């Protein structure tokens, strides 16, 4: 028996209102299904580290997204490629934006890899006709069917995509195995290299974007260690290059159970590269203790024993970011806890001091010898911090014998990490990221992006000057009326004396 319409008391399939409502509902569901299946670009929401990488495109010609496995690096690369091909930039977009149709290349290690990863993420599952258009590029924006490459079944050579201006963008798929000559020729607006390229191919690829002022982004797990390409980003400071690292803990799309399962499946010597995006390396890397062994839950101020000693270490940041690190030293166990870090660029000393005072305003501050450098007003750098209320030690940091050896500081940190006598709060992502990149080249420490590590080394060097004291801003002392001295502490009964 047919269901009756409650409003008109007739079968619903005979009621014009019900039929119209059902048709509208069905159309809506079909439209939603189409959007979710063939217009993924419109609903993709990058997480924070992906956003950081994408935003760098506005100011950096070359970008590296160095991440562990299955953390969304290729998805990020495909998303950006689709935006530049279609011009469908979302309202929140902060990266590079092309106003006209673009020409780009997409490359990986082998043609098979490119088909399986890049092509699939952009166009849909290869070899399945009904899946064409289920990638990042909306199905209706493909112009004709992509041309096929030779040698690999269902691999595309070139795709044409309708741009919002009405013009046509193009992208060609290439592989590193083709060799450097295949990367010669035309000028490009952009390049996406999924996996690490050989040095000669990367150099040739960069030449392609030079003429048009284009951009290049790389997405890979650094399993080749500190290669020439990796070192280009980590060692050679440049306003034209930027690097973003994603660790397994920074990927919100993975459940704790999934993360645990993935970690258990990695070989020990590949664990940090595949899970943390740290380049596999041997002698070049300085701090080799596993992150799992040195991290701890943050210690709430309420539970910090009053008998622990505390000291700030700072790195002034004269021509680089300012860094400050607060350490807590349990003298009885001889364990140093890295409790708080602060790093900022292009801010005045008063801002630095104010931020430190909010955390531990009565704690002494150790500072490096470049604090003796005089500024334009003739006063040493350290004096400016003292003037704004920082509890600066009387002299710059030294070891007990009067030396200022960087190597001695690095060695003490190294030994403490390996012996379990130096712990980092697991929320201090900035200093952990610096630690992953800290390395030697030709036997010498590469002092780039080490602001917090330098501050930590200064604090460790001067731990003998650490003091017991509260965590929190300094107390506010209000003078007595009439200009008298500070008020008496509450609770003191002078009849007792």
C-alpha positions in Angstrom: 0.0 0.0 0.0 1.4 3.4 -1.0 2.3 5.8 1.7 -0.1 8.7 2.0 0.8 12.4 2.1 -0.1 13.7 5.6 -1.0 17.1 4.2 -3.3 16.0 1.3 -4.3 12.5 2.4 -3.4 11.0 -1.0 -0.5 8.7 -2.0 2.8 10.6 -2.0 3.6 9.5 -5.6 0.4 11.3 -6.7 1.0 14.4 -4.7 2.6 17.1 -6.8 4.1 18.8 -3.7 5.6 15.5 -2.4 7.0 14.6 -5.8 8.6 18.0 -6.2 10.1 17.8 -2.7 11.5 14.3 -3.4 12.9 15.4 -6.8 14.6 18.4 -5.1 16.0 16.3 -2.4 17.3 13.7 -4.9 18.9 16.5 -7.0 20.6 17.9 -3.9 22.0 14.5 -3.0 23.2 13.9 -6.5 24.8 17.4 -6.6 26.5 16.7 -3.3 27.8 13.3 -4.4 29.1 14.9 -7.6 30.9 17.6 -5.7 32.5 15.1 -3.3 33.5 12.8 -6.1 34.5 15.1 -9.0 35.2 18.5 -7.3 37.5 17.6 -4.4 39.5 20.8 -5.0 36.6 22.9 -3.6 36.5 21.1 -0.3 40.1 20.3 0.4 41.2 21.8 3.8 45.0 21.8 4.4 46.1 21.5 8.0 48.5 24.0 9.6 51.8 22.7 8.4 50.5 22.3 4.9 49.2 25.9 5.1 52.7 27.1 6.2 54.3 25.5 3.1 51.7 26.9 0.7 51.9 30.4 2.1 55.7 30.5 1.6 54.9 30.5 -2.2 54.1 34.2 -1.9 57.7 35.1 -1.1 59.9 32.1 -2.0 60.9 31.0 -5.4 61.9 27.5 -4.2 60.2 25.6 -1.4 60.8 22.2 0.2 58.1 20.3 2.1 60.2 17.8 3.9 58.0 15.3 5.7 57.7 11.7 6.8 55.7 9.1 4.9 51.9 9.3 4.6 51.8 12.8 6.2 50.1 14.6 3.2 53.1 16.0 1.3 52.1 14.8 -2.1 48.5 15.8 -1.4 49.7 19.3 -0.7 51.7 19.3 -3.9 48.8 18.2 -6.0 46.5 20.7 -4.4 48.8 23.6 -5.3 49.2 22.4 -8.8 45.5 22.1 -9.3 45.0 25.7 -8.1 47.6 27.1 -10.5 46.0 25.2 -13.4 42.4 26.2 -12.7 42.8 29.6 -11.0 40.3 28.5 -8.3 42.1 30.0 -5.4 40.1 29.9 -2.2 39.4 33.1 -0.2 41.9 32.2 2.5 44.7 31.6 0.0 48.0 33.4 1.0 50.5 31.8 -1.4 51.5 32.7 -4.9 48.6 33.5 -7.2 48.7 33.5 -11.0 46.2 35.7 -12.8 46.3 34.0 -16.1 46.5 30.4 -17.4 49.7 28.7 -16.5 52.2 26.2 -17.9 53.8 23.7 -15.5 55.7 20.5 -15.1 55.2 17.6 -12.7 58.0 15.2 -12.1 59.0 12.2 -10.0 61.6 9.5 -9.9 60.2 7.2 -12.5 57.3 7.4 -15.0 55.6 4.7 -13.0 55.9 6.6 -9.8 54.5 9.8 -11.5 51.5 7.9 -12.8 50.8 6.1 -9.5 51.1 9.2 -7.3 51.0 12.6 -9.0 48.7 11.7 -11.9 46.4 9.8 -9.6 46.1 12.6 -7.1 45.4 15.2 -9.9 43.3 13.2 -12.3 41.9 10.1 -10.5 42.8 6.5 -10.4 44.7 5.4 -13.5 43.2 2.6 -15.6 39.6 3.2 -14.4 37.7 5.2 -16.8 34.8 6.0 -14.4 37.4 7.4 -11.9 38.7 10.0 -14.3 38.2 13.4 -12.7 38.1 12.2 -9.1 41.5 13.8 -8.3 42.2 17.4 -7.4 41.3 18.8 -10.8 37.5 19.1 -11.2 36.3 16.7 -13.9 34.4 19.4 -15.9 37.6 21.5 -16.3 39.6 19.0 -18.3 39.8 20.1 -21.9 39.6 16.9 -24.1 41.1 13.7 -22.9 44.8 13.9 -21.7 47.4 12.7 -24.2 49.1 9.4 -23.3 52.8 8.9 -22.7 54.8 6.2 -24.3 55.9 3.1 -22.5 53.7 3.1 -19.4 50.1 1.9 -19.6 47.6 4.6 -18.7 50.3 7.2 -18.0 49.5 10.7 -19.2 52.0 12.9 -21.1 50.1 16.3 -20.9 46.9 17.5 -19.5 44.9 20.6 -20.5 42.8 22.4 -17.9 40.2 25.2 -18.3 41.3 28.3 -16.3 38.8 30.6 -14.7 39.7 33.3 -17.2 38.5 31.1 -20.0 42.0 30.3 -21.2 43.7 26.9 -21.0 46.5 25.8 -18.7 48.8 22.9 -19.4 50.9 20.6 -17.3 53.3 17.9 -18.6 54.4 14.8 -16.6 58.1 14.0 -16.5 60.5 11.6 -14.6 64.0 12.0 -13.3 64.9 8.7 -15.0 64.6 10.5 -18.4 67.7 12.4 -17.6 68.7 16.1 -17.6 68.1 16.7 -21.4 64.4 16.1 -21.0 64.3 19.0 -18.5 65.6 21.5 -21.1 63.6 23.7 -23.4 60.5 25.8 -22.6 60.0 28.4 -19.9 57.5 27.5 -17.2 55.3 29.2 -14.6 55.7 26.5 -12.0 57.3 23.1 -11.2 56.2 20.4 -8.8 58.9 17.8 -8.0 57.5 14.9 -6.0 60.5 13.1 -4.5 64.1 14.3 -4.4 65.7 15.1 -7.8 69.3 14.6 -8.7 71.4 17.8 -8.5 71.8 18.2 -12.3 68.1 17.8 -13.0 67.1 20.2 -10.2 69.5 22.8 -11.6 68.0 22.4 -15.1 64.5 22.5 -13.7 65.2 25.8 -12.0 66.4 27.3 -15.3 62.9 26.7 -16.7 61.2 29.0 -14.2 63.8 31.8 -14.4 62.6 33.5 -17.5 59.0 33.8 -16.2 59.7 34.5 -12.6 58.0 31.2 -11.8 58.2 29.0 -8.7 59.2 25.5 -7.8 58.1 23.3 -4.9 59.5 19.9 -3.8 57.7 17.3 -1.7 59.7 14.4 -0.3 60.9 12.3 2.6 64.7 12.8 3.0 65.8 9.2 2.7 69.0 10.2 0.8 70.3 12.1 3.8 72.0 15.5 3.5 72.2 15.5 -0.2 73.2 18.6 -2.3 69.5 19.4 -2.8 68.6 19.1 0.9 71.7 21.1 2.0 70.7 23.8 -0.5 67.6 24.4 1.7 69.1 23.7 5.1 72.5 25.3 4.8 72.5 28.0 2.2 70.5 30.9 3.6 68.5 32.7 0.9 65.5 35.0 0.7 64.4 32.9 -2.3 64.2 29.5 -0.5 62.1 28.2 2.3 61.6 24.8 4.0 58.7 23.3 6.0 59.0 20.1 8.0 56.1 17.9 9.0 56.4 15.2 11.7 54.0 12.4 12.3 52.7 14.2 15.4 51.8 17.3 13.3 49.5 15.3 11.0 45.9 15.5 12.4 44.4 13.2 9.8 46.2 10.2 11.5 44.7 8.6 14.6 46.9 7.7 17.5 46.4 4.0 16.7 47.4 4.5 13.1 50.5 6.5 14.1 51.6 3.7 16.4 51.0 1.1 13.7 53.1 3.1 11.2 56.0 3.7 13.6 56.2 0.0 14.4 56.6 -0.8 10.7 59.7 1.4 10.0 63.3 0.1 10.2 65.1 1.7 13.1 67.7 3.5 10.9 64.9 5.0 8.8 62.5 5.9 11.6 63.3 9.6 12.0 63.3 10.2 8.2 60.0 8.4 7.7 58.3 9.7 10.8 59.8 13.1 11.4 61.2 14.3 8.1 64.7 14.4 9.4 67.4 13.7 6.7 69.0 10.3 7.2 72.6 11.0 7.9 75.6 9.7 9.8 78.6 11.9 10.8 77.0 15.2 9.8 74.3 15.1 12.4 75.2 16.4 15.8 72.5 15.4 18.2 71.7 11.7 17.7 69.6 10.8 20.7 66.1 9.7 19.6 63.4 12.3 20.2 61.4 9.7 22.0 64.1 9.4 24.7 64.5 13.2 25.3 60.9 14.5 25.3 58.7 14.7 28.3 55.3 16.1 29.2 55.4 19.9 30.1 55.7 20.4 33.9 53.0 22.7 35.2 54.4 25.6 37.2 52.4 24.3 40.2 54.4 21.1 40.3 57.9 22.6 39.8 59.8 21.9 43.0 60.9 25.2 44.6 64.4 23.9 45.2 65.1 23.5 41.5 67.4 26.1 40.0 66.3 28.2 37.1 68.1 30.4 34.5 67.3 32.0 31.1 69.7 31.8 28.2 69.4 34.2 25.3 70.8 34.7 21.8 70.5 38.4 20.9 69.6 38.0 17.3 71.5 41.0 15.9 71.2 39.8 12.3 68.8 36.8 12.9 65.9 36.0 15.1 66.1 36.5 18.9 66.0 33.3 21.0 65.4 32.7 24.7 65.3 29.4 26.6 64.3 28.8 30.2 65.8 25.8 31.8 65.0 24.2 35.2 67.9 22.4 36.8 67.3 19.6 39.3 70.7 19.7 41.0 70.0 16.6 43.1 69.5 14.4 40.0 71.6 16.7 37.8 68.8 16.8 35.2 68.1 19.9 33.1 64.5 20.4 31.9 64.0 22.7 28.9 60.8 24.4 30.1 60.0 27.3 27.8 61.3 28.8 24.5 60.7 32.1 22.8 61.9 33.0 19.3 60.9 36.1 17.3 62.3 38.2 14.4 62.3 41.9 13.9 61.2 42.9 17.4 62.8 45.4 19.9 64.5 44.4 23.2 61.5 45.7 25.2 59.3 43.2 23.4 61.7 40.4 24.1 62.0 41.3 27.8 58.3 41.7 28.2 57.6 38.2 26.9 60.3 36.7 29.2 59.0 38.5 32.2 55.5 37.0 31.7 57.0 33.6 32.1 59.7 34.0 34.7 60.4 37.6 35.5 62.7 37.2 38.5 65.0 34.5 37.0 68.6 35.5 36.0 69.4 35.8 32.3 72.7 34.5 30.8 73.8 36.2 27.7 76.6 35.6 25.0 79.6 37.8 24.6 78.2 39.7 21.6 76.0 41.5 24.1 79.1 43.6 24.7 78.8 45.1 21.2 77.8 48.7 21.4 74.8 50.0 19.4 74.4 53.3 17.7 73.7 55.0 21.0 77.1 53.8 22.4 75.6 51.4 24.9 76.2 47.6 24.9 73.4 45.5 23.7 73.1 43.8 27.1 72.4 47.2 28.8 69.2 47.7 26.8 67.8 44.4 28.1 68.8 45.3 31.7 67.2 48.7 31.3 63.9 47.1 30.4 63.9 44.9 33.5 65.7 41.7 32.5 67.7 40.2 35.3 70.9 40.1 33.2 74.0 38.5 34.8 76.8 41.0 35.4 79.1 39.5 32.7 78.7 37.5 29.5 78.5 33.7 29.7 81.6 31.7 30.1 82.6 28.3 31.3 84.1 28.1 34.8 87.6 28.4 33.3 86.7 31.6 31.5 86.4 30.1 28.0 83.4 30.5 25.7 83.8 27.3 23.7 80.8 26.4 21.5 82.1 22.8 21.2 82.1 22.4 24.9 78.4 23.5 25.1 77.5 21.2 22.2 79.3 18.3 23.9 77.5 18.8 27.2 74.1 18.9 25.6 75.0 15.8 23.6 76.2 13.9 26.7 73.2 14.9 28.7 70.7 13.9 26.0 72.3 10.4 25.8 72.5 9.9 29.6 68.9 11.1 30.2 70.0 14.3 32.0 68.4 16.8 29.5 64.7 16.7 28.7 62.6 18.9 26.4 58.9 19.6 26.9 57.2 17.9 24.0 55.3 21.1 23.2 58.5 23.0 22.3 58.3 22.3 18.5 60.6 25.2 17.5 63.7 24.0 19.4 63.1 20.4 18.4 63.0 21.4 14.8 66.3 23.3 15.1 67.8 20.3 16.8 66.8 18.0 13.8 68.7 20.3 11.4 71.8 21.0 13.5 74.7 19.4 11.8 78.3 19.7 10.7 79.7 20.3 7.2 83.3 19.6 6.5 83.8 19.2 10.3 82.4 22.6 11.2 79.1 23.3 12.9 76.7 25.0 10.4 75.3 27.9 12.4 72.1 28.6 10.5 68.6 28.6 12.2 70.1 27.7 15.6 68.7 30.6 17.7 67.1 28.5 20.4 69.9 26.0 20.5 72.4 28.8 21.0 70.3 30.2 23.8 70.1 26.7 25.4 73.9 26.4 25.1 74.4 29.8 26.9 72.0 28.7 29.7 73.8 25.4 30.1 77.1 27.2 30.2 76.0 29.4 33.0 73.9 27.0 35.0 76.2 27.6 38.0 74.5 31.1 38.2 71.0 29.7 38.2 68.8 30.7 41.1 65.8 29.4 42.9 62.7 31.4 42.2 59.1 31.4 41.1 57.8 30.9 37.6 55.6 33.8 36.6 55.8 37.6 36.2 57.6 39.6 38.9 55.5 40.9 41.8 54.2 44.5 41.4 55.5 46.6 44.3 53.3 49.7 45.1 55.1 52.5 47.0 53.4 53.6 50.2 51.5 57.0 50.2 53.9 59.9 50.7 56.8 58.3 48.9 57.7 55.8 51.6 59.3 52.4 51.0 57.6 49.3 49.8 54.7 48.0 51.8 55.1 45.3 54.4 54.5 41.8 53.3 51.0 40.6 54.3 50.8 38.2 57.2 53.9 39.6 59.1 53.2 40.5 62.7 56.0 42.7 64.0 54.9 42.0 67.6 56.7 38.7 67.1 60.2 40.5 67.0 
